[in-house]
Amino acid sequence: MKDTAVVILNYNGAGFLEQFLPNVIKNSPEADVIVIDNASSDHSLGFLRDNFPQIQVICNKDNYGFAGGYNYGLAQISYENFVLLNSDVEVTHNWLVPILKRAAENPNLAAIQPKILDFNKRDHFEYAGAAGGFLDKFGYAFCKGRVFDTLERDLNQYQQPTDIFWATGACFFVKSKVFKDLGGFDERFFAHMEEIDLCWRIHNAAFSIQYEPNSVVFHVGGGTLNKANPFKTYLNFRNNLAMLYKNLPKHKLFPIIFARLILDGISSLKFLKDGNVKDFFAVAKAHFSFYGMLPYLTKKRNGSYGGYQKLSNFSIVWRYFAKKQKTYTEICSK
């Protein structure tokens, strides 16, 4: 058995498995490739059985979402390293080599993300992760190469390996001991922002996370839950608040959560103004759901909040919308 497993979580994604799995197997000789199936009702399992009998398939009893699906599946395998890979990702030749080399050279490095480019617009960064993720002072996520809906062209402007705050779940290298010691993903998140929450906990535990530009993958995006789906809006707004509540130090908890509730309200009014009534109600539902999660989230606060120091000290909303700074370089330049 190899030290590394590339683990693909599948839910009714037979088409993506047919399109991308052969490429993953061909270009990942350094790892075992494993599929976790989240109780798919399409022909995914039949396709795997008939075409890739050598692939280990772990079958979950239900659709536990991204967070629970991986937690249940990864609990059943033992490897030194996990590489969690979306089923709609095309990897490239030797994509694992620089990641594994960097991990081996850095004992304190817990997670790594490659360069994520757009499968359909291959010279541009892809929304989910781009060249590594960060959080602003209010907990809004942004990336090198992607700020809100502005996606940059890849001109090798982010070609240096760097420390980042979060690595995308679309292609997420993590040392298995760290993953399991920290309890894996928070299953109450179901999907969206669970990897950012885990990355914050990784920082709280005094480990580091990095972006590796010499590893490149191409991501389709929106394969399981389309960006325009109100359920995705609900999960993003609810989980963002939940993540903040779990990980902010006590003296920052009320002011930042209060500010976010106001900013979320402004976002919901914009949804309404633009005719996205379902998204408007999704934000309201997210807030009430967050209030209902407070007893659970309070128990999850563990008293270690060092990761807060690694948040950016500015508002990405202000710089993007008010100051019209649209790229990471513009926003973060001195």
N, C-alpha and C positions, 0 to 999 in steps of 0.2 A: 504494500500500500504506500502511496505517495504522501508527502507531508501536507499537500495543499488540495483542497476540494473546491472546484467551481460549482456552485450550487444555484440551480435555476428554479425559481418558484413559478409554478404554472397553474393558471385557472382558466379553463376553456380557451387555451391558447394554442390549439393544434396547428393553426396556420403559421404562427410564429415559430413553433418547434420545427415544422417542416422547412421553413425558410432559413432559420438561423442555427439550429442545433448542429448540423453537419460542419458548419464553419467553426463553431466553438470547439468541437472535438478535434478537428484538424489542427487548429492553431493553439491548442492547450496541452501539449505533450507533458508539461511539467506537473499537471494536476489530474486528479480523477474528476470526471464530470458526473454530477448527480442531479436528478430532477425530483423536486418535492411537488406533489400534486395536491391541490386544495379542493379535493372532491369535485373534479371537473365532470360535466355532463356531456361534453362533446366527445370526439373520438381520440382525444389526446393519449389515453392509456393504450388503446389499440395500436395507434401509430408507433408509440415507443416500443411496445412488445414486438411488433412485426418488423420494425426497421432498426432498432437499436437494443437488441436483447442484452448486450454487454453493459448497458447503462443501468446503474442502480436507481430504482424509482421508489421513493418513500410516499406512501399514500395517506394523507390526512383524512380523518373521518368526516370533516366538514370544511366549509370555506371559512378559515380563521383570519382572513385578511392577510396583508403583507406581514404585519408584526407577529401575529400568532402562528401563521403558516410557517414562517421561518423558525420561530422558537420551537415548535413541535418537531419540525423536521431535523433541525440541527442538533437537538437533544439526542437523536438516535445515531449520530456519527461522531467519530473521533479523529480529528486532524489537527495539526499544528496551526494551520491557516485556513480560513474560509474566504472565498471570493463570491459574494452574493451578486448574481447577474440577472438582470431582467431578461425575459424571454425574447424581447424585441431589440436585442443588441447584436450588432455585427462586430466581432473582434478582429484584430489585425495580427499579422505574423509577429511572433515573439512578444506579444502584448504583455505576457506575464513576467517576462525576464527582468525588466527594470523594477517592477513592483516587488518581486521576491528578493532581488538583490538589495534594494533599499531597506526592506523590512529586516533582512538578516544583518545588515550593518548597523541598525539602530534599535537596540533593545527596548528603549522607551517609546518607540513608535508603535502605536496600537492600530491605526487605520490609515488607509491610503486610497486616493482616488486617481484614476487616469484622466487624460484629456477626453472630454465627452463632446463629440461633434454630431451634427444633425445628419441622420441617414438620408434624408430627402434633399438636403441643401448642404452638401458635404464640405464646403469651405467655410461653414458657419458653426459657431458653438451651438450646442443644444440646450434647451431650457433647463432640464433637470440636472444641474451640476456644473456644466460648462468646464471652467478651469479651476474649480474649487469654490467652496461656499463660505459665507461669513454671515454674521448677524449684526444689525445696527443696535443702537442704544435702547430701542423699543422692541427688539426681537424680530424685526423684519428680515427675512432671508434675501440675500443677493449673492452674486457670483462674479468672479473674474470672467468676463465674456458675456454675462447676462445680468442685466438689472431690470427688474419688473419684466416688461415685454420687449425690451431692446436687446436683440441678439447680435453680437459682434461677428464680423468676419474674422476667421483665424489667419492672422498674418505673422504668426510666431511671436506675438507681443507678450504672450504669457508662457515663455519657454523655459523659465527657471523653476526648479523644484522649490516649493515654498510651504511653510506652515499654513494651515487653513483652520477654520473653526469647524466646518462640517464637510463630510464626504457624502456624495449622493448614494442613495440606495439602488440606483440603476446599475451601478458597478462599484461595489463596496468591498474592499479588502479589509479584513479585520482578523487580528490574532484571536484564535478561538478561546484561549484562557481568559483574555480580557472580556470578550463577549459574554462568556458564561459566568465569570465572577461578578459582572455587573448586572446579571439577570436578563441579558438579551434585550430585545425590544419590549417596550411597554405595550402589552396586548390590548389595553383599553383604547389605544390610539387607532387600532384596526388597520388603518393605512394613512399615509401622508404625515410627514414630520417626525415619524418614529425614529428615523435614522439621525435627525438633527438632535432629538432628545437624547439618544444614545451617545452621540458625539459630545454633547454637553457634559454628560455623566463621565465620559472618558477624560475630558479635561478636568472635571472635578476630582478625578482619581489621579491627577498629575501625569497623565500620559499625553503624547502629542499625536497630531493628525497631519498628513501631508498630501500635497498634490504632486503627481509624477507625470510631467509632460511628455516623457519619452515612451509612455504607453498610451495608445490611442484606440478608442472604440467609437462606433457610430450607433446612435440611439434613435429609434423611431419616435417613441414618446406617446403617451396617452393610450397605450395598447389595452389596458384593462379598464381604466376609468377616464373617459374623455374629459378634456379641460373644461368643456362647456357644461358638464353635468353638475347640477345643484348639489348633489351629494358630495362631490369633490370640494365645492365651496364650503359646505358645512364642515367637512373633516378638517380642511385647512384652517379655518377660523377657530374651531373648537380646540384642535390640537395645538395650535400656536399658543393659545392662552394657557392650556394645560402644561405645556412645556415650560413656559415662563414661571408659572406658579410652583412647579416642582424644583426649579433650579436657581431661581433668583435668591440672593441673600435677603434676610429679613428686612433690612432697612430700605431695600429697593422694591420690595414686593408690592406694597400698596401704590406708590406713585407710578410705577411702570404699568401695572395692571389697569389702574384707573385711566391712564393716558391711552392705553390700547383699546379699552372699551369705547372711549370717545372716538378714536380714529376708526375703529371698526364701524361705529354708527355712521360716520361720514361716508365710509365705503359703501355701506348698505344703501344710503340715500342716493349715491351715484348709480348703484345698480338699478334702483327704482326709476331714476331720471332717464336712464338708458333703456328702460323697458324690460329689464331683467327681473321681473317680479319674483320668480322662483328663487333667484339668488338673494334677493332682499330678505325673503322669509328664511332662507338657509342661514343667513348671518344671525337672525334673531333666534332661530332654533339652536345654533351653535352656542350662543351665550347662555341660554337656559340650560343646555346640556352641560356646559362648563360649571355652572353653579351647582348642578346636581353631582358633579364629580369631586367637589371640594373636599368632602371627608376622605375620599380615596387619595386624592392628590396630597393632602396634608400628611398622611401616613408615609407617602413616598419621599417627602423632604428628609434628607439624611444628615443634614448639618455640614455637608462639605460643598462649598460654593466657589471654589477657586476658579472655575471656568468663567464666571462672570467677568473677571478681569480681562478676558480675551475678546469680549464684545467690542465692536467698533464704538467710538465715543461720539458719533454724530447720528443724525436722523437721515436715513436714506430717502424717506418720503420728502423731506424738505429739499434736499439737494437735487433730487430727480424732478420733482414737480414744480417747485418754486424757483430753484436756481438753474433748472434746465440742463443739469449735468447728467448725461445719458449713459456714459460708460464708466467702468470701474476706474480707469486711469484718470478720467476727469474728476470723479468723485473723491478719489483718495489721494490726488496730488496735493502736495503741501501748498 
